Amino acid sequence: MSKLIIAEKPSVAKSIASALGASSRADGFYEGSGLLVSWCVGHLVSPMDAGGYDERFKKWRYDDLPILPEPFRYVLAPGKEDAFENLRALMNRPDVDTIVNACDAG
């Protein structure tokens, strides 16, 4: 089985991979020693704006608050599609049994 380690950016992933022996470079990740090490390139998704739930929330009005959608939905950050799909594919690999978030606390 493999552990997937997700870093915040490529340079951090390279350092982690080097330190842990994942020396084989593939498209979007490093692999070796039972590890896959990949990266996010910043935030890949964000909470949907209120207007995405209902057109009337595009212009904020005090009378509409609080806006508490059920369930909360998220949108893919523009330009991050490839990084998102890479991580989705790695997370769904049948050999991945553990995912480690090695990003910063933010």
Biopython code that builds the backbone (N, CA, C, O; Angstrom):
import numpy as np
from Bio.PDB.StructureBuilder import StructureBuilder

atoms = [
    (1, "MET", "N", (0.844, -1.186, 0.000)),
    (1, "MET", "CA", (0.000, 0.000, 0.000)),
    (1, "MET", "C", (0.885, 1.243, 0.000)),
    (1, "MET", "O", (2.052, 1.191, 0.388)),
    (2, "SER", "N", (0.307, 2.363, -0.443)),
    (2, "SER", "CA", (1.056, 3.608, -0.562)),
    (2, "SER", "C", (0.429, 4.697, 0.293)),
    (2, "SER", "O", (-0.780, 4.727, 0.523)),
    (3, "LYS", "N", (1.291, 5.583, 0.751)),
    (3, "LYS", "CA", (0.848, 6.773, 1.461)),
    (3, "LYS", "C", (1.024, 7.955, 0.524)),
    (3, "LYS", "O", (2.087, 8.115, -0.078)),
    (4, "LEU", "N", (-0.006, 8.785, 0.393)),
    (4, "LEU", "CA", (0.048, 9.990, -0.423)),
    (4, "LEU", "C", (0.304, 11.176, 0.494)),
    (4, "LEU", "O", (-0.468, 11.436, 1.417)),
    (5, "ILE", "N", (1.386, 11.888, 0.237)),
    (5, "ILE", "CA", (1.728, 13.088, 0.999)),
    (5, "ILE", "C", (1.493, 14.278, 0.078)),
    (5, "ILE", "O", (2.032, 14.325, -1.028)),
    (6, "ILE", "N", (0.692, 15.239, 0.528)),
    (6, "ILE", "CA", (0.370, 16.406, -0.289)),
    (6, "ILE", "C", (1.021, 17.632, 0.329)),
    (6, "ILE", "O", (0.716, 18.012, 1.460)),
    (7, "ALA", "N", (1.927, 18.248, -0.434)),
    (7, "ALA", "CA", (2.603, 19.474, -0.009)),
    (7, "ALA", "C", (1.925, 20.678, -0.660)),
    (7, "ALA", "O", (1.115, 20.526, -1.575)),
    (8, "GLU", "N", (2.264, 21.871, -0.182)),
    (8, "GLU", "CA", (1.612, 23.060, -0.704)),
    (8, "GLU", "C", (2.149, 23.499, -2.060)),
    (8, "GLU", "O", (1.417, 24.090, -2.853)),
    (9, "LYS", "N", (3.418, 23.217, -2.334)),
    (9, "LYS", "CA", (3.995, 23.635, -3.611)),
    (9, "LYS", "C", (5.074, 22.652, -4.036)),
    (9, "LYS", "O", (5.579, 21.882, -3.219)),
    (10, "PRO", "N", (5.428, 22.680, -5.319)),
    (10, "PRO", "CA", (6.381, 21.711, -5.855)),
    (10, "PRO", "C", (7.728, 21.665, -5.129)),
    (10, "PRO", "O", (8.272, 20.580, -4.922)),
    (11, "SER", "N", (8.267, 22.804, -4.744)),
    (11, "SER", "CA", (9.576, 22.801, -4.090)),
    (11, "SER", "C", (9.540, 22.087, -2.745)),
    (11, "SER", "O", (10.498, 21.405, -2.381)),
    (12, "VAL", "N", (8.455, 22.235, -2.012)),
    (12, "VAL", "CA", (8.312, 21.546, -0.724)),
    (12, "VAL", "C", (8.126, 20.049, -0.959)),
    (12, "VAL", "O", (8.684, 19.229, -0.230)),
    (13, "ALA", "N", (7.351, 19.695, -1.968)),
    (13, "ALA", "CA", (7.158, 18.275, -2.299)),
    (13, "ALA", "C", (8.495, 17.639, -2.668)),
    (13, "ALA", "O", (8.777, 16.509, -2.267)),
    (14, "LYS", "N", (9.311, 18.348, -3.422)),
    (14, "LYS", "CA", (10.619, 17.820, -3.810)),
    (14, "LYS", "C", (11.492, 17.581, -2.582)),
    (14, "LYS", "O", (12.174, 16.560, -2.496)),
    (15, "SER", "N", (11.475, 18.512, -1.635)),
    (15, "SER", "CA", (12.262, 18.348, -0.406)),
    (15, "SER", "C", (11.772, 17.161, 0.415)),
    (15, "SER", "O", (12.574, 16.377, 0.921)),
    (16, "ILE", "N", (10.459, 17.033, 0.546)),
    (16, "ILE", "CA", (9.885, 15.913, 1.305)),
    (16, "ILE", "C", (10.231, 14.593, 0.618)),
    (16, "ILE", "O", (10.662, 13.641, 1.268)),
    (17, "ALA", "N", (10.041, 14.546, -0.685)),
    (17, "ALA", "CA", (10.319, 13.320, -1.443)),
    (17, "ALA", "C", (11.788, 12.923, -1.304)),
    (17, "ALA", "O", (12.106, 11.747, -1.127)),
    (18, "SER", "N", (12.664, 13.894, -1.384)),
    (18, "SER", "CA", (14.093, 13.623, -1.264)),
    (18, "SER", "C", (14.446, 13.083, 0.119)),
    (18, "SER", "O", (15.218, 12.133, 0.250)),
    (19, "ALA", "N", (13.872, 13.698, 1.141)),
    (19, "ALA", "CA", (14.163, 13.289, 2.518)),
    (19, "ALA", "C", (13.621, 11.898, 2.829)),
    (19, "ALA", "O", (14.193, 11.182, 3.651)),
    (20, "LEU", "N", (12.520, 11.505, 2.179)),
    (20, "LEU", "CA", (11.872, 10.224, 2.493)),
    (20, "LEU", "C", (12.151, 9.117, 1.469)),
    (20, "LEU", "O", (11.637, 8.007, 1.602)),
    (21, "GLY", "N", (12.959, 9.417, 0.456)),
    (21, "GLY", "CA", (13.341, 8.379, -0.488)),
    (21, "GLY", "C", (12.388, 8.139, -1.636)),
    (21, "GLY", "O", (12.446, 7.089, -2.276)),
    (22, "ALA", "N", (11.513, 9.086, -1.911)),
    (22, "ALA", "CA", (10.623, 8.971, -3.076)),
    (22, "ALA", "C", (11.328, 9.651, -4.246)),
    (22, "ALA", "O", (11.072, 10.821, -4.532)),
    (23, "SER", "N", (12.204, 8.930, -4.914)),
    (23, "SER", "CA", (13.114, 9.550, -5.875)),
    (23, "SER", "C", (12.672, 9.458, -7.333)),
    (23, "SER", "O", (13.275, 10.100, -8.193)),
    (24, "SER", "N", (11.644, 8.685, -7.629)),
    (24, "SER", "CA", (11.175, 8.536, -9.005)),
    (24, "SER", "C", (10.191, 9.659, -9.330)),
    (24, "SER", "O", (9.156, 9.785, -8.676)),
    (25, "ARG", "N", (10.509, 10.470, -10.333)),
    (25, "ARG", "CA", (9.658, 11.615, -10.696)),
    (25, "ARG", "C", (8.682, 11.193, -11.774)),
    (25, "ARG", "O", (9.078, 10.607, -12.782)),
    (26, "ALA", "N", (7.407, 11.489, -11.570)),
    (26, "ALA", "CA", (6.366, 11.236, -12.570)),
    (26, "ALA", "C", (5.681, 12.566, -12.867)),
    (26, "ALA", "O", (6.111, 13.605, -12.368)),
    (27, "ASP", "N", (4.636, 12.545, -13.662)),
    (27, "ASP", "CA", (3.927, 13.763, -14.015)),
    (27, "ASP", "C", (3.066, 14.222, -12.837)),
    (27, "ASP", "O", (1.980, 13.684, -12.618)),
    (28, "GLY", "N", (3.533, 15.193, -12.092)),
    (28, "GLY", "CA", (2.767, 15.753, -10.982)),
    (28, "GLY", "C", (3.014, 15.126, -9.625)),
    (28, "GLY", "O", (2.332, 15.471, -8.660)),
    (29, "PHE", "N", (3.978, 14.208, -9.522)),
    (29, "PHE", "CA", (4.271, 13.618, -8.214)),
    (29, "PHE", "C", (5.603, 12.881, -8.237)),
    (29, "PHE", "O", (6.157, 12.588, -9.297)),
    (30, "TYR", "N", (6.095, 12.592, -7.049)),
    (30, "TYR", "CA", (7.282, 11.759, -6.854)),
    (30, "TYR", "C", (6.803, 10.436, -6.261)),
    (30, "TYR", "O", (5.774, 10.389, -5.588)),
    (31, "GLU", "N", (7.552, 9.363, -6.514)),
    (31, "GLU", "CA", (7.140, 8.062, -6.011)),
    (31, "GLU", "C", (8.361, 7.260, -5.580)),
    (31, "GLU", "O", (9.434, 7.367, -6.174)),
    (32, "GLY", "N", (8.179, 6.455, -4.533)),
    (32, "GLY", "CA", (9.225, 5.562, -4.062)),
    (32, "GLY", "C", (9.074, 5.281, -2.586)),
    (32, "GLY", "O", (8.459, 6.065, -1.863)),
    (33, "SER", "N", (9.624, 4.181, -2.131)),
    (33, "SER", "CA", (9.582, 3.788, -0.713)),
    (33, "SER", "C", (8.158, 3.704, -0.169)),
    (33, "SER", "O", (7.926, 4.002, 1.002)),
    (34, "GLY", "N", (7.203, 3.303, -1.007)),
    (34, "GLY", "CA", (5.810, 3.193, -0.564)),
    (34, "GLY", "C", (5.116, 4.539, -0.419)),
    (34, "GLY", "O", (4.069, 4.636, 0.220)),
    (35, "LEU", "N", (5.702, 5.584, -1.017)),
    (35, "LEU", "CA", (5.145, 6.934, -0.899)),
    (35, "LEU", "C", (4.860, 7.538, -2.263)),
    (35, "LEU", "O", (5.534, 7.246, -3.250)),
    (36, "LEU", "N", (3.851, 8.381, -2.290)),
    (36, "LEU", "CA", (3.585, 9.279, -3.403)),
    (36, "LEU", "C", (3.629, 10.676, -2.798)),
    (36, "LEU", "O", (2.987, 10.918, -1.776)),
    (37, "VAL", "N", (4.356, 11.581, -3.392)),
    (37, "VAL", "CA", (4.447, 12.948, -2.869)),
    (37, "VAL", "C", (4.032, 13.898, -3.978)),
    (37, "VAL", "O", (4.658, 13.933, -5.038)),
    (38, "SER", "N", (2.981, 14.667, -3.740)),
    (38, "SER", "CA", (2.471, 15.603, -4.736)),
    (38, "SER", "C", (2.273, 16.968, -4.086)),
    (38, "SER", "O", (2.691, 17.183, -2.948)),
    (39, "TRP", "N", (1.645, 17.880, -4.797)),
    (39, "TRP", "CA", (1.505, 19.251, -4.309)),
    (39, "TRP", "C", (0.223, 19.885, -4.812)),
    (39, "TRP", "O", (-0.417, 19.394, -5.741)),
    (40, "CYS", "N", (-0.135, 20.999, -4.168)),
    (40, "CYS", "CA", (-1.384, 21.700, -4.470)),
    (40, "CYS", "C", (-1.228, 22.972, -5.302)),
    (40, "CYS", "O", (-2.169, 23.341, -6.004)),
    (41, "VAL", "N", (-0.116, 23.639, -5.259)),
    (41, "VAL", "CA", (0.083, 24.981, -5.827)),
    (41, "VAL", "C", (-0.946, 25.973, -5.277)),
    (41, "VAL", "O", (-1.654, 26.636, -6.035)),
    (42, "GLY", "N", (-1.015, 26.060, -3.961)),
    (42, "GLY", "CA", (-1.954, 26.976, -3.311)),
    (42, "GLY", "C", (-3.325, 26.349, -3.133)),
    (42, "GLY", "O", (-3.474, 25.128, -3.193)),
    (43, "HIS", "N", (-4.316, 27.184, -2.917)),
    (43, "HIS", "CA", (-5.676, 26.707, -2.690)),
    (43, "HIS", "C", (-6.292, 26.235, -4.002)),
    (43, "HIS", "O", (-6.281, 26.960, -4.997)),
    (44, "LEU", "N", (-6.828, 25.019, -3.999)),
    (44, "LEU", "CA", (-7.437, 24.460, -5.204)),
    (44, "LEU", "C", (-8.939, 24.705, -5.267)),
    (44, "LEU", "O", (-9.502, 24.806, -6.357)),
    (45, "VAL", "N", (-9.581, 24.799, -4.135)),
    (45, "VAL", "CA", (-11.019, 25.054, -4.079)),
    (45, "VAL", "C", (-11.289, 26.151, -3.061)),
    (45, "VAL", "O", (-10.465, 26.428, -2.189)),
    (46, "SER", "N", (-12.457, 26.770, -3.187)),
    (46, "SER", "CA", (-12.874, 27.776, -2.221)),
    (46, "SER", "C", (-14.383, 27.671, -2.029)),
    (46, "SER", "O", (-15.081, 27.103, -2.869)),
    (47, "PRO", "N", (-14.881, 28.214, -0.933)),
    (47, "PRO", "CA", (-16.336, 28.181, -0.731)),
    (47, "PRO", "C", (-17.049, 28.956, -1.840)),
    (47, "PRO", "O", (-16.566, 29.990, -2.302)),
    (48, "MET", "N", (-18.184, 28.446, -2.250)),
    (48, "MET", "CA", (-18.979, 29.123, -3.272)),
    (48, "MET", "C", (-19.488, 30.454, -2.726)),
    (48, "MET", "O", (-19.896, 30.541, -1.568)),
    (49, "ASP", "N", (-19.460, 31.492, -3.567)),
    (49, "ASP", "CA", (-20.035, 32.777, -3.175)),
    (49, "ASP", "C", (-21.540, 32.620, -2.973)),
    (49, "ASP", "O", (-22.166, 31.734, -3.556)),
    (50, "ALA", "N", (-22.098, 33.473, -2.157)),
    (50, "ALA", "CA", (-23.534, 33.398, -1.846)),
    (50, "ALA", "C", (-24.393, 33.452, -3.108)),
    (50, "ALA", "O", (-25.426, 32.786, -3.177)),
    (51, "GLY", "N", (-23.983, 34.233, -4.105)),
    (51, "GLY", "CA", (-24.734, 34.343, -5.349)),
    (51, "GLY", "C", (-24.807, 33.052, -6.124)),
    (51, "GLY", "O", (-25.695, 32.888, -6.961)),
    (52, "GLY", "N", (-23.907, 32.137, -5.874)),
    (52, "GLY", "CA", (-23.938, 30.839, -6.537)),
    (52, "GLY", "C", (-25.072, 29.959, -6.047)),
    (52, "GLY", "O", (-25.498, 29.042, -6.750)),
    (53, "TYR", "N", (-25.559, 30.227, -4.859)),
    (53, "TYR", "CA", (-26.667, 29.465, -4.292)),
    (53, "TYR", "C", (-28.014, 30.008, -4.767)),
    (53, "TYR", "O", (-28.956, 29.253, -5.009)),
    (54, "ASP", "N", (-28.082, 31.320, -4.893)),
    (54, "ASP", "CA", (-29.343, 31.962, -5.266)),
    (54, "ASP", "C", (-29.009, 33.334, -5.856)),
    (54, "ASP", "O", (-28.222, 34.085, -5.280)),
    (55, "GLU", "N", (-29.604, 33.654, -6.995)),
    (55, "GLU", "CA", (-29.347, 34.931, -7.674)),
    (55, "GLU", "C", (-29.606, 36.138, -6.773)),
    (55, "GLU", "O", (-28.922, 37.156, -6.881)),
    (56, "ARG", "N", (-30.586, 36.026, -5.893)),
    (56, "ARG", "CA", (-30.920, 37.183, -5.050)),
    (56, "ARG", "C", (-29.819, 37.512, -4.057)),
    (56, "ARG", "O", (-29.810, 38.606, -3.494)),
    (57, "PHE", "N", (-28.874, 36.575, -3.824)),
    (57, "PHE", "CA", (-27.785, 36.832, -2.900)),
    (57, "PHE", "C", (-26.566, 37.474, -3.567)),
    (57, "PHE", "O", (-25.571, 37.751, -2.897)),
    (58, "LYS", "N", (-26.637, 37.717, -4.893)),
    (58, "LYS", "CA", (-25.509, 38.360, -5.570)),
    (58, "LYS", "C", (-25.285, 39.766, -5.031)),
    (58, "LYS", "O", (-24.147, 40.222, -4.923)),
    (59, "LYS", "N", (-26.354, 40.439, -4.699)),
    (59, "LYS", "CA", (-26.247, 41.745, -4.065)),
    (59, "LYS", "C", (-26.649, 41.555, -2.606)),
    (59, "LYS", "O", (-27.792, 41.219, -2.298)),
    (60, "TRP", "N", (-25.685, 41.778, -1.718)),
    (60, "TRP", "CA", (-25.924, 41.524, -0.303)),
    (60, "TRP", "C", (-26.903, 42.540, 0.282)),
    (60, "TRP", "O", (-26.812, 43.744, 0.044)),
    (61, "ARG", "N", (-27.847, 41.998, 1.060)),
    (61, "ARG", "CA", (-28.802, 42.841, 1.795)),
    (61, "ARG", "C", (-28.825, 42.357, 3.238)),
    (61, "ARG", "O", (-28.757, 41.157, 3.505)),
    (62, "TYR", "N", (-28.918, 43.279, 4.138)),
    (62, "TYR", "CA", (-28.935, 42.947, 5.557)),
    (62, "TYR", "C", (-30.081, 41.989, 5.882)),
    (62, "TYR", "O", (-29.936, 41.100, 6.722)),
    (63, "ASP", "N", (-31.214, 42.172, 5.216)),
    (63, "ASP", "CA", (-32.384, 41.330, 5.495)),
    (63, "ASP", "C", (-32.173, 39.860, 5.125)),
    (63, "ASP", "O", (-32.872, 38.992, 5.648)),
    (64, "ASP", "N", (-31.226, 39.568, 4.236)),
    (64, "ASP", "CA", (-30.960, 38.188, 3.825)),
    (64, "ASP", "C", (-30.024, 37.447, 4.786)),
    (64, "ASP", "O", (-29.893, 36.226, 4.702)),
    (65, "LEU", "N", (-29.387, 38.164, 5.678)),
    (65, "LEU", "CA", (-28.400, 37.542, 6.578)),
    (65, "LEU", "C", (-29.068, 36.900, 7.773)),
    (65, "LEU", "O", (-30.088, 37.421, 8.224)),
    (66, "PRO", "N", (-28.578, 35.833, 8.303)),
    (66, "PRO", "CA", (-27.391, 35.121, 7.822)),
    (66, "PRO", "C", (-27.741, 34.205, 6.647)),
    (66, "PRO", "O", (-28.859, 33.701, 6.545)),
    (67, "ILE", "N", (-26.768, 34.004, 5.773)),
    (67, "ILE", "CA", (-26.929, 33.071, 4.662)),
    (67, "ILE", "C", (-26.207, 31.789, 5.063)),
    (67, "ILE", "O", (-24.978, 31.753, 5.106)),
    (68, "LEU", "N", (-26.964, 30.748, 5.354)),
    (68, "LEU", "CA", (-26.412, 29.482, 5.824)),
    (68, "LEU", "C", (-26.885, 28.348, 4.909)),
    (68, "LEU", "O", (-27.865, 27.666, 5.209)),
    (69, "PRO", "N", (-26.183, 28.158, 3.800)),
    (69, "PRO", "CA", (-26.613, 27.114, 2.855)),
    (69, "PRO", "C", (-26.434, 25.724, 3.437)),
    (69, "PRO", "O", (-25.544, 25.484, 4.252)),
    (70, "GLU", "N", (-27.286, 24.821, 3.008)),
    (70, "GLU", "CA", (-27.205, 23.430, 3.461)),
    (70, "GLU", "C", (-27.301, 22.518, 2.246)),
    (70, "GLU", "O", (-28.383, 22.437, 1.665)),
    (71, "PRO", "N", (-26.297, 21.858, 1.840)),
    (71, "PRO", "CA", (-24.940, 21.853, 2.396)),
    (71, "PRO", "C", (-24.100, 22.970, 1.788)),
    (71, "PRO", "O", (-24.469, 23.536, 0.759)),
    (72, "PHE", "N", (-22.977, 23.287, 2.419)),
    (72, "PHE", "CA", (-22.036, 24.222, 1.837)),
    (72, "PHE", "C", (-21.448, 23.597, 0.584)),
    (72, "PHE", "O", (-21.194, 22.393, 0.553)),
    (73, "ARG", "N", (-21.229, 24.399, -0.448)),
    (73, "ARG", "CA", (-20.643, 23.904, -1.693)),
    (73, "ARG", "C", (-19.334, 24.644, -1.969)),
    (73, "ARG", "O", (-19.112, 25.751, -1.480)),
    (74, "TYR", "N", (-18.494, 24.018, -2.749)),
    (74, "TYR", "CA", (-17.182, 24.573, -3.054)),
    (74, "TYR", "C", (-16.998, 24.635, -4.562)),
    (74, "TYR", "O", (-17.607, 23.862, -5.302)),
    (75, "VAL", "N", (-16.159, 25.556, -5.011)),
    (75, "VAL", "CA", (-15.871, 25.700, -6.435)),
    (75, "VAL", "C", (-14.366, 25.571, -6.660)),
    (75, "VAL", "O", (-13.558, 25.917, -5.799)),
    (76, "LEU", "N", (-14.024, 25.077, -7.807)),
    (76, "LEU", "CA", (-12.634, 24.919, -8.196)),
    (76, "LEU", "C", (-12.047, 26.285, -8.536)),
    (76, "LEU", "O", (-12.660, 27.066, -9.264)),
    (77, "ALA", "N", (-10.868, 26.569, -8.012)),
    (77, "ALA", "CA", (-10.205, 27.847, -8.292)),
    (77, "ALA", "C", (-9.792, 27.888, -9.765)),
    (77, "ALA", "O", (-9.260, 26.908, -10.285)),
    (78, "PRO", "N", (-10.033, 29.004, -10.431)),
    (78, "PRO", "CA", (-9.664, 29.114, -11.849)),
    (78, "PRO", "C", (-8.168, 28.857, -12.049)),
    (78, "PRO", "O", (-7.335, 29.365, -11.299)),
    (79, "GLY", "N", (-7.844, 28.066, -13.067)),
    (79, "GLY", "CA", (-6.461, 27.764, -13.381)),
    (79, "GLY", "C", (-5.856, 26.629, -12.577)),
    (79, "GLY", "O", (-4.694, 26.280, -12.779)),
    (80, "LYS", "N", (-6.630, 26.046, -11.663)),
    (80, "LYS", "CA", (-6.113, 24.973, -10.812)),
    (80, "LYS", "C", (-6.671, 23.597, -11.203)),
    (80, "LYS", "O", (-6.515, 22.626, -10.462)),
    (81, "GLU", "N", (-7.309, 23.523, -12.348)),
    (81, "GLU", "CA", (-7.968, 22.290, -12.766)),
    (81, "GLU", "C", (-6.990, 21.105, -12.869)),
    (81, "GLU", "O", (-7.288, 20.010, -12.391)),
    (82, "ASP", "N", (-5.836, 21.327, -13.487)),
    (82, "ASP", "CA", (-4.884, 20.235, -13.671)),
    (82, "ASP", "C", (-4.358, 19.709, -12.338)),
    (82, "ASP", "O", (-4.261, 18.497, -12.143)),
    (83, "ALA", "N", (-4.017, 20.619, -11.419)),
    (83, "ALA", "CA", (-3.519, 20.206, -10.104)),
    (83, "ALA", "C", (-4.600, 19.444, -9.346)),
    (83, "ALA", "O", (-4.309, 18.445, -8.687)),
    (84, "PHE", "N", (-5.842, 19.907, -9.434)),
    (84, "PHE", "CA", (-6.952, 19.239, -8.757)),
    (84, "PHE", "C", (-7.150, 17.827, -9.310)),
    (84, "PHE", "O", (-7.296, 16.873, -8.545)),
    (85, "GLU", "N", (-7.155, 17.695, -10.629)),
    (85, "GLU", "CA", (-7.366, 16.380, -11.246)),
    (85, "GLU", "C", (-6.214, 15.431, -10.940)),
    (85, "GLU", "O", (-6.433, 14.233, -10.760)),
    (86, "ASN", "N", (-4.985, 15.952, -10.878)),
    (86, "ASN", "CA", (-3.840, 15.132, -10.515)),
    (86, "ASN", "C", (-4.027, 14.559, -9.111)),
    (86, "ASN", "O", (-3.844, 13.360, -8.898)),
    (87, "LEU", "N", (-4.388, 15.406, -8.162)),
    (87, "LEU", "CA", (-4.583, 14.937, -6.783)),
    (87, "LEU", "C", (-5.776, 13.994, -6.676)),
    (87, "LEU", "O", (-5.728, 13.013, -5.934)),
    (88, "ARG", "N", (-6.839, 14.284, -7.407)),
    (88, "ARG", "CA", (-8.007, 13.397, -7.381)),
    (88, "ARG", "C", (-7.616, 11.998, -7.866)),
    (88, "ARG", "O", (-8.001, 10.997, -7.263)),
    (89, "ALA", "N", (-6.853, 11.937, -8.955)),
    (89, "ALA", "CA", (-6.418, 10.648, -9.502)),
    (89, "ALA", "C", (-5.517, 9.912, -8.505)),
    (89, "ALA", "O", (-5.657, 8.703, -8.317)),
    (90, "LEU", "N", (-4.598, 10.636, -7.869)),
    (90, "LEU", "CA", (-3.708, 9.994, -6.896)),
    (90, "LEU", "C", (-4.498, 9.487, -5.679)),
    (90, "LEU", "O", (-4.248, 8.382, -5.199)),
    (91, "MET", "N", (-5.437, 10.282, -5.186)),
    (91, "MET", "CA", (-6.231, 9.873, -4.023)),
    (91, "MET", "C", (-7.090, 8.653, -4.327)),
    (91, "MET", "O", (-7.376, 7.856, -3.433)),
    (92, "ASN", "N", (-7.494, 8.505, -5.562)),
    (92, "ASN", "CA", (-8.358, 7.394, -5.950)),
    (92, "ASN", "C", (-7.595, 6.160, -6.418)),
    (92, "ASN", "O", (-8.211, 5.162, -6.792)),
    (93, "ARG", "N", (-6.272, 6.210, -6.403)),
    (93, "ARG", "CA", (-5.513, 5.015, -6.767)),
    (93, "ARG", "C", (-5.822, 3.900, -5.783)),
    (93, "ARG", "O", (-5.902, 4.142, -4.578)),
    (94, "PRO", "N", (-5.994, 2.686, -6.279)),
    (94, "PRO", "CA", (-6.352, 1.580, -5.383)),
    (94, "PRO", "C", (-5.275, 1.241, -4.351)),
    (94, "PRO", "O", (-5.579, 0.632, -3.325)),
    (95, "ASP", "N", (-4.031, 1.623, -4.605)),
    (95, "ASP", "CA", (-2.964, 1.305, -3.655)),
    (95, "ASP", "C", (-2.797, 2.356, -2.555)),
    (95, "ASP", "O", (-2.033, 2.132, -1.616)),
    (96, "VAL", "N", (-3.488, 3.494, -2.645)),
    (96, "VAL", "CA", (-3.363, 4.557, -1.643)),
    (96, "VAL", "C", (-4.292, 4.244, -0.465)),
    (96, "VAL", "O", (-5.510, 4.168, -0.622)),
    (97, "ASP", "N", (-3.689, 4.064, 0.719)),
    (97, "ASP", "CA", (-4.488, 3.791, 1.906)),
    (97, "ASP", "C", (-4.404, 4.890, 2.951)),
    (97, "ASP", "O", (-5.150, 4.867, 3.930)),
    (98, "THR", "N", (-3.501, 5.862, 2.759)),
    (98, "THR", "CA", (-3.330, 6.955, 3.713)),
    (98, "THR", "C", (-3.034, 8.228, 2.949)),
    (98, "THR", "O", (-2.272, 8.220, 1.982)),
    (99, "ILE", "N", (-3.645, 9.337, 3.390)),
    (99, "ILE", "CA", (-3.370, 10.649, 2.808)),
    (99, "ILE", "C", (-2.866, 11.555, 3.925)),
    (99, "ILE", "O", (-3.501, 11.674, 4.973)),
    (100, "VAL", "N", (-1.716, 12.194, 3.693)),
    (100, "VAL", "CA", (-1.100, 13.073, 4.678)),
    (100, "VAL", "C", (-1.111, 14.493, 4.132)),
    (100, "VAL", "O", (-0.585, 14.747, 3.048)),
    (101, "ASN", "N", (-1.709, 15.422, 4.879)),
    (101, "ASN", "CA", (-1.700, 16.834, 4.508)),
    (101, "ASN", "C", (-0.431, 17.458, 5.067)),
    (101, "ASN", "O", (-0.313, 17.658, 6.276)),
    (102, "ALA", "N", (0.523, 17.766, 4.187)),
    (102, "ALA", "CA", (1.775, 18.387, 4.606)),
    (102, "ALA", "C", (1.802, 19.857, 4.191)),
    (102, "ALA", "O", (2.872, 20.433, 3.996)),
    (103, "CYS", "N", (0.611, 20.463, 4.058)),
    (103, "CYS", "CA", (0.517, 21.882, 3.720)),
    (103, "CYS", "C", (0.589, 22.709, 4.999)),
    (103, "CYS", "O", (0.602, 22.166, 6.104)),
    (104, "ASP", "N", (0.637, 24.029, 4.834)),
    (104, "ASP", "CA", (0.666, 24.865, 6.034)),
    (104, "ASP", "C", (-0.703, 24.879, 6.698)),
    (104, "ASP", "O", (-1.690, 24.426, 6.119)),
    (105, "ALA", "N", (-0.752, 25.393, 7.895)),
    (105, "ALA", "CA", (-1.979, 25.341, 8.700)),
    (105, "ALA", "C", (-3.098, 26.204, 8.125)),
    (105, "ALA", "O", (-4.259, 25.985, 8.470)),
    (106, "GLY", "N", (-2.799, 27.169, 7.270)),
    (106, "GLY", "CA", (-3.808, 28.052, 6.700)),
    (106, "GLY", "C", (-4.701, 27.315, 5.760)),
    (106, "GLY", "O", (-5.614, 27.906, 5.184)),
]
sb = StructureBuilder()
sb.init_structure("model")
sb.init_model(0)
sb.init_chain("A")
sb.init_seg("    ")
for serial, (resi, resn, name, xyz) in enumerate(atoms, 1):
    if name == "N":
        sb.init_residue(resn, " ", resi, " ")
    sb.init_atom(name, np.array(xyz, "f"), 0.0, 1.0, " ", f" {name:<3s}", serial, name[0])
structure = sb.get_structure()
